[in-house]
C-alpha cells in the first residue's frame, strides 16, 4: 500500500471508533447481507449489455436506412417552387384533371 492508502485506512479506523454501536450493527448486517446475496448468473450479467448494444444498433440502422428529407439541388428545385407562373393557372389545371376533357383527351 502507498502512503496515501495507509493514511486513508488510518483515518477510516479512527472514524470507525467514533461510530455508535447501533450504526456498527447496521453496517455489519448490511455487509453480511451483501456477502450472502446470490450473484446473478453469467447469462444475466451479459444480457443487459447485449440488449443495449442491440437497441443501439437498431436505432443506428433506422437512422441510416430511413430516407430523409432531401433538399432541392441548388438552382433546380428552388427556382421552380418559387416561380409564381407555375401557380397562375393552377385552378384551370385542377379543373381539367377533374373534368371529362382531362380523362378523354
C-alpha positions in Angstrom: 0.0 0.0 0.0 1.1 3.5 -0.7 1.5 6.2 1.9 -1.9 7.7 0.8 -3.6 4.4 1.2 -2.1 3.9 4.7 -3.3 7.4 5.7 -6.8 6.8 4.4 -7.0 3.4 6.2 -5.9 5.0 9.5 -8.5 7.8 9.1 -11.2 5.3 8.4 -10.2 3.3 11.5 -10.3 6.5 13.6 -13.8 7.3 12.2 -14.9 3.8 13.0 -14.1 4.2 16.6 -16.4 7.2 16.8 -19.4 5.3 15.4 -22.1 4.3 17.7 -23.0 0.6 18.5 -26.3 0.8 16.6 -24.6 2.1 13.5 -21.9 -0.6 13.7 -24.6 -3.3 13.9 -26.5 -1.9 10.9 -23.2 -1.7 8.9 -22.4 -5.3 9.9 -25.9 -6.5 8.9 -25.7 -4.7 5.6 -22.2 -6.2 4.9 -23.4 -9.7 5.7 -26.5 -9.3 3.6 -24.4 -8.2 0.7 -22.0 -11.1 1.1 -24.7 -13.7 1.3 -26.9 -12.4 -1.6 -26.9 -14.7 -4.6 -24.8 -13.5 -7.5 -26.6 -13.0 -10.8 -25.8 -15.7 -13.4 -23.3 -15.2 -16.1 -26.1 -15.0 -18.7 -27.9 -12.3 -16.7 -24.7 -10.3 -16.4 -24.1 -10.4 -20.2 -27.7 -9.9 -21.2 -28.0 -6.2 -20.2 -25.0 -5.0 -22.3 -26.1 -7.2 -25.2 -29.6 -5.8 -25.2 -28.2 -2.3 -25.0 -26.0 -2.9 -28.0 -28.9 -4.4 -29.9 -31.1 -1.3 -29.2 -28.2 1.0 -30.3 -27.6 -1.0 -33.5 -31.3 -0.9 -34.3 -31.5 2.8 -33.7 -28.5 3.5 -35.9 -29.8 1.2 -38.6 -33.1 3.0 -38.7 -31.4 6.4 -38.8 -29.1 5.4 -41.7 -31.6 3.4 -43.7 -34.6 5.8 -43.4 -35.0 8.2 -46.3 -34.5 11.7 -45.1 -36.0 14.9 -46.4 -33.8 15.8 -49.3 -33.0 19.4 -50.0 -33.6 20.5 -53.6 -30.4 20.8 -55.5 -29.2 24.4 -55.9 -30.5 26.1 -59.0 -33.1 23.4 -59.8 -35.9 22.8 -57.4 -35.8 26.1 -55.5 -36.3 28.2 -58.7 -39.3 26.0 -59.8 -41.0 26.1 -56.5 -40.6 29.8 -56.1 -41.9 30.6 -59.6 -45.3 32.2 -59.4 -46.1 31.4 -63.1 -46.5 27.8 -62.2 -49.3 28.7 -59.9 -51.1 31.1 -62.1 -53.2 28.6 -63.9 -53.3 26.0 -61.2 -57.1 26.2 -60.9 -57.5 25.6 -64.6 -55.3 22.5 -64.5 -57.1 21.1 -61.4 -60.4 21.6 -63.2 -59.0 20.0 -66.3 -57.8 17.0 -64.3 -61.2 16.5 -62.7 -63.3 17.1 -65.9 -64.1 14.7 -68.7 -61.8 16.6 -71.0 -58.9 15.7 -68.9 -59.8 12.0 -68.9 -60.6 11.6 -72.6 -58.2 13.7 -74.3 
